[in-house]
Amino acid sequence: MMERRTQNENNPPENIPFNVEDSIFSSNLFLDGDGEVILTQTSDRLSWKSVESVLNGQDPSSCFGIELVSKSETTLCFSDVYSAEFIDWGLVHEAAFLGQSFEMYRFTIRGVQKSKTQPSVLVPSFYTFGHKDSQTCQMWVNRINDLLNIDAERPKNLLVFVNPKSGKGLGCKVWETVAPTFSQAKVKMKVTVTERAGQAIDMMSSITSRELSSYDGVVAVGGDGFFNEILNGLLLSRHKCSYPPSPTELNHPVENNDDGPVLDTNVDIRDPSDSGTGDDSCQTEAEDVDFSFPNEKFRFGLIPAGSTDAIVICTTGARDAMTSALQIILGKAVCLDIAQVVRWKKTSTSKDEPCVRYAASFAGYGFYGDVITESEKYRWMGPKRYDYAGTKVFLRHRSYEAEVAYLEVESEKKNVGPEKESTGSWTKGLWSLLKKSERVACRANCNICKTKAGHTSAKCPSLQPYSKDSRWLKSKGRFLSVGAAVISCRNEKAPDGLVADAHLSDGFLHLILIKECPHACYLCHLLQLAKKDGNPLDFEFVEHHKTPAFTFTSFGKESIWNVDGELFQAHQLSAQVFRGLINLFASGPDA
């Protein structure tokens, strides 16, 4: 069906029934700030082109060297449109240099476009069209909205939590900035502004499955720690999986090789239901078991208002609230790995009693835990407290004795290079450059994240597919820090993150062990972290292992664990990763 409308007020269009799936539909309309255009709708996009007209016998495309109309066609894909709205009678202007205005009925189409200077940043765009007949305008609004409503990936109803104290205390202000965009897109929202720490985790753990199923997702307006609250509130009660082995279960070396002791993996993987109730403050019993994870229909969203916002930067490519809001509204989706961290003993004298936490970005001990602990004393400083606390902790230069065992991955055996043998030689430098050239950073539509690996399964993605021939390797000594990155953890102070080639959904933890070393050496490591295209892992005192699981035991004086920015005390700990456990409203960073 093709329909052409003119601007003739004396000839209003008749009511003609239409089907939103018609292949082509077009009308002559006025575009505010441009002039008369032909607006055309196909099954997947809108396009418009200026109508050429002869002005006083002049060439239709120019007047005294000034271009009057554009012959280029503007295209707007429906995947980038989020609303169409009728706005009644009013003025529509021609091109600015013509200075003419006309009164007519109008409607506005709102969409999204990329920033011209930052490819990962999205900005709203809107176009106002006019016609003398209101039915024509209303018909276009109905057609566009009907097409948008067909898209099942776009959220219709969201649960929103706002942390007013995140970062610089701007959580509410950030939400007020983006909330009108959700309203324009006709997204229903139940908004809760939290009043205390832990409120979000309490609400999410107690919500019924029936209520949860009425939402398309949950959105956090805050930082990484606040997102962690919501994540744990849902997963602690609804994600069922066997625990990883405890350090005690793996403490049976069967042979040795040059890489270190190899540990017997023929151990029982215990299920949470076999371990008692555990610490009531750490794990909540779920009355409803029909809403579980992984869950493809339910997504998480995060609008940045925190101190570092590493999760948002890694999943959208920008630390921008509007970009995150628009990706949520458009129904973007990316899978995200989640680490399950199980504390077996809180202290060396504690009973063996498992307590679970989930992490979306990072879990760290030593330097990372000490910085968070120290920063708690200076909350009044806002985000600057991390710089101050980090400096104090660096100057102390404390190391901690610990033992770490990690599950070897077959593909990682091939990555052993000559740098272990040639300290400071040109061979090591060359090998470092070769390794750097092989980095494959995670991007939108990442092939690595889309490929399902063989070490995942529905019940326990990390461990069950491994046979008893798999090897657990051990590293023991004094460490400045022990870190496990789920994603690259890019942020404004570490532009490439802790691990530049970590992916959003590759099923691996990146275990980073910083062994005791001189102050100056550790400073070099930190400077490389802060440098774009740096090499923070290419030091003799740094171990980097890709693994789906690891265990940890401390000895002597202890630090504390930092799990997504939240403190977690543990003497004995195990962790495993679940590939693509949750879906996030995001598309991944652009190149």
N, C-alpha and C positions, 0 to 999 in steps of 0.2 A: 504494500500500500504506500503510495506516495501522495503527499498532500502539500500544496504550496499555498501559503497565506500571504496576503499583501497587507500593506499598512493602511489600506483604505477603510476608514472608520464607517463609511456608509455601506460596506459590504461585509458584515460580520459573518464568520464561518458557521456553517450548520453543525449540529452535534453529530459527529460520525463515530461509531463505536470503533475501538482499536484493540489490538492485541500487543502487549509489550514485547512479544517475540517476533513481531514483524521485522523483516530484514532491514528496511530503510523507511525513514519517516523524516520529512523536512518541512520547514516553514521559513518565510521571510519575517525577520524580527529586527528590532533595533537593539544594538549592544551598547550599553552605557560607556561613554568614553571612546567610542569607535565610530559607530554609525550603522547603516543598514547592512545586515548580514543574512546569509542563508545558513540556518542552523539545521544540521542533519544528525539523525540518530540511527546507528546501526545496532546490532546485537551486543557489541562490546565497547562502544565508544560514542562520544559526541564530537562533532567537528563543525567549524563555522568558517566562512569565507566572506569577505566584504563584497558587496554588490557594486560592480563598476557602473558608473553613470557618467553621462556627458554633461559637463558644466559649462554653459555658455559657449559651446563649440570647442572648448579646450580638450586636449588629450585627457581621457578619463583617469589616467594615472598620475597626472601632474598639473600643477598650476603655478606658472612662474618659477619652475624648479622645485616647488614644494610638493611632496607626495601627499595625495589626498586619500587614497585607499591602498590597502595592502592586498596584494594578490596571493600572498602566502596563506595556507590553511592552518588554522589552530586546531589541535586535537587534544581531547581530554578523555582518557580511558575511564570506564566505569569503575575499574579497580582503584582509581584515584579520586573518585567522587564520594562524598559522604552525606550530602543532603541537597534537596531542592525545596524552595519555599516561596509561596505566593506572597507578595508584599503590597498588593493593592495599587491604587492610582497614585501617580507622582511623576516627577521629572526624569527624563532620560536625555543625556547629553550626547551630542556628536563629538567628534575629535576636538581636542582642546583648542586648536588653532582656528577652528571654524566658529566656535562660540555659540552655536545654536542649541536650543533645548526644546523638547517636546513633552507634553503631558500624555501619559498612557498608563495602562496597567502593566505591572512589572512582576518578575520572579527572579530569584537569585539561585544560582548553582554554586555550591561550595565544594572545593576540591583541595588536592594536595599537590605541591610541587617541591622539587629539591632546591635547596639553597644554591645560589650561583657560586658561592665561595667555599661552602662546606658540603661535599656530596652526601654525607650521612645525615645532614640536618634537613628536616622537612618543615615547610612553612605552609600555612593555610592560604588558599587563593579563592577568590570569589568573582563571579561574573553576573552582572545584572542585565537581563534582557527585557524588552518591552514590546507591547502590542496594543492596538486600540481596542481589541476584543478580550475581555476577561476570560472567556471560555478557552481561548487559545492558550493563554498563560497557564490556566489551571490544568489543561490537558497535558502540557509539557511537564508540569510539576508531578502530576499523577503517573505519567509514563516513567519518569526518571526514578521516582520513589518506589514504584512497583518493581522495577529492575533491581534496585538496591536491596529490596526486601527479599528477593529471591536468593541472595547470597547468604547461605547458611553459616558461613565462617564468621560473619560479623556478629559481635555480641549485641544482644537485645536487652539484657538485664545483668547488672554487675553489682557485686558487693565491694564497697570501697572503704578502706581504712586510712585515715590521715593521722600522721604523727606530728603534732604541733611543735615538738621539741627536737626534731631531727636536724642535724647539721647546725646551721645558724639560727634555728628556731623559726624557719620560714615555711614549714610544712603547710599551714593553712593558706598562706599567701600564694604558694605554688598551686594549690588546689583551686583557689579562686580564679587563678589565671586560666586554667584549662577546663574548668567545669562547664563554662558556656559552650565550648566546642562539643562536649558530650551531649548537652541539651539540644544543640542544633542537629546533631546526628540522630536524635530521638532514642538515645540509649537511656533506659531506666536505671536508676542507681539507688542503692541503700547506703548512705554515707554515715560512717562512725568516726568521730574525732576522739582519739584515745585520750584518757585523762591520767593514766598511770602506766608504768612499765609493766609488761606482761599481760596487759588487758587484751591485746589482739590474740595472743596464743591461747588465752583462756576462752575467748569467744569462739575461736575457730575449732578448738577441741570439743566444745560443748554443743556446737550447732548440729541439728539433726540432718540425716542424709536426705530426708524429704525436702527440707528447706534448701540445702546445699544444691540439690538437683534442679532447683528453680532458677539458679544463676548460671550464666555462661562462664563466669570466672570471678576471681577476686583480685583487686588492685590495691597495691600498697603505695601510699604517697609518703615517702621517707627515704631512709638510707638502707644500706645492705643489712644492717642489724635488724631493722624493723621488718624487712622482707623475710629475714630468717625466723622471726617470731611467727609470722603467718604461715610460712612453710612448715615449721615444726608443729604448729597447732593442727594442721591437717594431716601430715604424714605420721606423726607419732601414734595417732589413733586409727589410721586407715591404711597404712602401708604394711603389708604382712610379708615377711621374708626371714629366712634363716640368718642368724648372726654370723659374722666372720669368725674364724678361729681366734681364741684368746692367745696371748703370748705364752701362757703356761702350756697350752695344748701343742704349741709348736716347739717347745723346748726339748727336742729330741734329735740332735744331729746324727745323721747316718753316714755321712762321708764328707770329705773336704776336697776342694779344688782351689785353683788359683784365685777364684773370685770370692772365696769365703766359704763358711760352712753351708752345706745343703741340708735342708730340714725335711723331715718326713711329712708328707701332706695327707697321709692316710688317717685323718682325724675326723671326728664327728663334727659336723656343722650344726650347731645347736639352734633350735627354733625358739623365738621369743616365748612361745607358749610353754616351753619346757623349763623356763628359767625363773619361774615365780613372778611376782608382781614387780619386783625391783623397787627402785626409788620412786615413791609416789609423786614427787615433785618433778620427775624427769619423764615419766611415761603415764599416759592417761588411758584408762580402759574405754573402749568405744562401744556404745550401746548399739550403734548402727554399723553393720558390716557390708551393706550393699553398695556403698559408695567407696571405691577403693582406687589405688593407683598402681600402675599407670592408668590414666584416664584421658582419652583423646578429646572428649567433649568439653572438658573443664580446663581453663587456662589461667595462668598467673600473669599479672601485670605489675609493672613497677614504674612509677613516675618519680624521677630523682629529686630528692630534697635533703640528701645526706652530706656527710663529710667527704667521702671519696667516690661513692656511686660506681664502684668497679663493675657490678653486674650489668648496669644499664649501658655503660661504655662498651663492654664486651658484646652485648647482645643487640645494640642499635648502632653503635659506632659514634655516638654523640652523648654528651651529658646535657641533654636539652629536654625540658619537661614537655614542650609542645610536640617534639618529635615522638616521644614515648606515647603521649596521649593519642596522636594521630595513628600510630601503628596499632594501638589497641582498638580504636574506632574502626579502622579498616579491616580488622580481623586477621592481622599478620600472625604467623605461627612459626615457632622454631622449637625443636626439642632441646632439653637441657639435662645434662648429667647431674646427678645429685649424689653426694657422699654420705654414707651412714657411718657415724662415729659412735663406737660403743665403748664406754668406760667400764672396765671390769673392777678396778679398785680406785677409790678416790685418793687414798693414802697408802703407804706401805703396810699399815696395820689394819686397814679396812677389810671387811669380808668381801669375798668374790660375789659382787652383786651388780649385774649389768644395768647401765643407764644409757639411754640412746639420745643422740642429737643428730640432726641433719644439717648439711652445709651445701650451699650452692656455689660458693666461690673458693674458700680457702680455710684450712685449719693449720695453725702454726704454734710451735712451742719454742721456748727460749726467748730470743730477741723479740719475736712477734707478740708473745704473751706478756713479756715484761713491759713493752710499750703500752699495751692496753691497760695493764694494771696501774702503771704510773700515770697514764692520762686521766684515769678516773678521779685523781686528786685535783684536776684542773678543768673540770667541766665548764666552769665559768668563762674559760677562754674561748669556748667554741671549737671549731675545727683546728685552730692554731695550736691547741693543746697537744696534738699528735706530733707536730714538729718539735715542740719543747720537750715532750716526754721522750721522743726518739733520740734527741741529742743527749739527754741525761743517761739513757740506757746505753747508748753507744759508748759514752765515756767510761761507763762502769766496766764494759767489756767482759761480761760474765759468761762462763761456759758451764754446761751441765752434762753430767755423765748419764748415758742412756744406751739402750740397745734397740735397734730397729731391724725388723725382718720384713722383707717384701717379696711378693710373688713375682718370679721372673716371667717375662713375656718373650716368647720365641723370637718375634721380630726384632727385639732390642739386642739380641746377641750379635746381630750383624752390624750394630752401630759402635762396637768397641773399636777405638782408633789408637793410633800410636802415641797419643798425648800422655798416656799413662807411663810410657817408657822414656820419653824424651823431654824432660822438664826444661823449659826455656829454649828449646832448639827451634830452628826454622821449620822443622817437620811439624811440630805442634802448631805453629802459627798457620802453616799451610792447611793442616787438617781442620783447624778452627774455621778458616775461610770456606773450606769445602762444606763443612757442616752447616754453616750459616747460609750458604747458597741453596741448601736442600730444605730450608725451612718452608713450610707451607702454612701460611697464616689462615685463620678461620675467617671466612667471608660469607656474605649472603649467598644462599644456594650452594653451600659448601659440599663438594663431592664426598669428602671424608665423613662429614656428619650424616650425610644421606645414606651412606653405605652401611649396612648392618653387618657387624663383625661376628665372628664365630664364638666369641667368649661371652655372649649374652644369652639369657634365657628368661622365660616368663617368671619363674619362681625366685631365682637368685641369679641375676645376670652376671655377677662378677666371678663367682667361684665354682658353681656346680659343674660346668662343662669341663673343668680341668681334671685331668686324670691324676692318679697317684704318681705318675712320672713327672709331674710339674715340680718345680723347685722353688723353695723359699730360701732366699739369700739373706745373710745377716751382716749388719754393720754395727760395731760396738766401739764406743770411745767417748770423748768429750766433744760436745757440739755447742756452737754458739746459737744455732737454731735448727729446728726440724720443721719443715713445711710441706704441706700437701696441697697443691693447686688443682682445683677441679677445672677451672677455666684459666685463661691467660692472666686475669686480674689486672688488666690495663687500667691506668688511672692517670691523673694529671701529673703526678710525681714520678710515675714509671710508665712512659708512653708506650712501651712494648709489653708491659706487664712483667710478672715474675718469670713466665715462660712464654716466649713470643709465639711458639707454634702449638700451644695448647688449643684444643678445640672445644666447642660447646657441647658436642655430643659424639665423642669418639670412644667412650667407655674406659678412659684411663685417668688415674691420678698421676700428677707429676710430683714425685717425691724429691724434695731438695734438702740435702743434708749439708750444712755448713760446719765443717769440722773446726776445732780450735786452731786459731792462727794468730799471727801478730796483728796489732791494731791497724797498722798501715795497710795490710793485705785486705782486711775486712772493709776498710774504707774504699779501697779500689773496687771491691765487689759492689758496694752500695752506689758508687759513682757510675758504674756501668749500668746498674738498674735505672738510674735517673736519666740515662742517655738514650736518645733515639738510635736504633740499630746498634745498641751496645751488646756486649757479650758477658753478661754477669755470671754465666755458668761455666765459663772457660778458665777455671782456676783449679790448681791442684787440690785445694782444700774444699772444693765444692763437688758433691756427688749429686747426679741427676738421674733418676730412674723413672721410666714410665711403667706403671703397674696398676692392676685393678684392685689390689689390697695390700695392706701392711699392718704390722703390729708394733707396739712401742712399750718399753718398760724403762722407767727412770731409776736412778740410783743416787743416794746421797741427797744433797740439797736440791730442791725441786723448783721449777718454774711453774707456769700455768699455761693451759692451752687457750688459744684465740680461735674460736669457731665462728666465722663470718662476723667478726667484730664483737662477739659475746664471750665472756670468760667461762672457762670450763676446766675445773681442776680434775686431774687424772694422773694416777701413778702407773696404772696399766691401761692400755687403750688399743683398740683395733679399729680399722676403717676399711670400708669397701665402697666401690662406686657402682651406681646403677645407671646404665646407659639410657638416656632419654626418658628418665622417670617422670618428668613433668613437661608440660607444654607451656611456652611463654608467648605472650602477645608481643612478638618482635620478629624482625626479618633477618637479623644478623648485620654486621657492619659492612658497608660498601668498601670496595677497594680504594 
